[in-house]
């Protein structure tokens, strides 16, 4: 049973920063964490879940255009944790943020954690 636990979300003013964490605590991703490509995703109210950032097993990273230059994804394989450093936050970054493995058909993944709420508002 895959289990991913996201944390770090909060209410923050525009221009502020947050650091999200996602720890794998059981299942295949926990057991073989270092081998998995991982991603951060987000879902805003009334919108589909979208891919925000990815990090491969070899630590190559990629970002959605909307967050490029503001967000940084990283991983700590020893802690089986992936992070998302978010700077210069904008109201349009408001969403529930999730992490999961990343693969081309990520939208078909059948397990998602509870996510962590990020609200950017003055």
N, C-alpha and C positions, 0 to 999 in steps of 0.2 A: 504494500500500500504506500504509494507516494505521498509524502507530506512535506509541504513547503510552508514556511511561516514568515510572512512579511511583517515588517514593523518600521516605525520611524515617521509615519505620516503625521501631519499636524496642520493647523491653521497658520498661515504665514502671510505677511504683507507682500505685495508686488515688489520685486527686486530682492527678496530674501532668499535664503538657502535652506535646504534640507538634505539629510542623508538617509536614504532608505536601506534597509537590510533585508535579506531573505535567506533564511537558514533551512537547509534540507535536514529533516530529522528522522526520516525512515524511508524505506523503499529503495527502488533501484537507483534513483538519483543520489540518495545518500550513500549507497554502497559504492557507486562508481562516479562520484561527483566530478572528479578531475577529468573524466572522459567526455562529459556532456558539454555541448554548446548551450549556453544559458541566455535568457532574454528577460528584459523588463517590458511589460505591457501596461496599457492603461485603458480605462473605459470611463468616459464622461457620461453624465446623464443623457439618455436618449440617443446615444451614439454607440457604434460598434466598437468592440475592443480593437486597439491598434498596437502595433509594435513600436516600441520607443527606442530600445537599444539592445545590442547583442554583444556577447563576448564568446569567442570560441574556446575550445580546450587549450589551444596554443596562445590564448589571450589576445587574439586580434579582435578589434572592436569596430562596431558600425552603429550609426545613429540615424534616426528619422531626421529629415531636414528641419523639422520644426524645433528640434532640441539641440541640433548640432552646434557645438561651441559653448553650450550652457550646461549640458549634462555629461557626466563621466561614469561609465560602468567599469566595475572592477570585480575581482574575485579573490577569495582566500580559500584555496583547496583544503588546507589543513583544518579550517573551521567549517568547511562545506557551506560557505556563505558567499552570496553575490551582493554587491552594493550598487547603489545609484546615487551619486552626488549630484544634486540639482542646485544650480546657481541661477541668479537673475530670473527668478520665477515670475511667471506671468499669469494673469487670471485664466487664460486658456489652458494652462497646465492643470487646472483643477480636474481631478478624476480619482477613481480608485486604481491604485497601482498594484500590479501582480507580477510575480516572477514565475518562470517555468523554463523547462528545457526549450531550446530553439531548434526548430527544424522547418523545412519548407512548408509543411502542412500543419503549422502550429495551431491554426484555428480549429483543427479537428482534435486537439488534445482533450482527453475526457476528464482530466483532473485539473482543478484550479484551487488554489488556497483561498483564504478569506479576503486577501488583499489588504491594503492600508490606504486610508483616505488622505489625500492631499487637497487642501483648499487654499487657494491663493486669492486673498481679498483684503481690501483695506477697511 
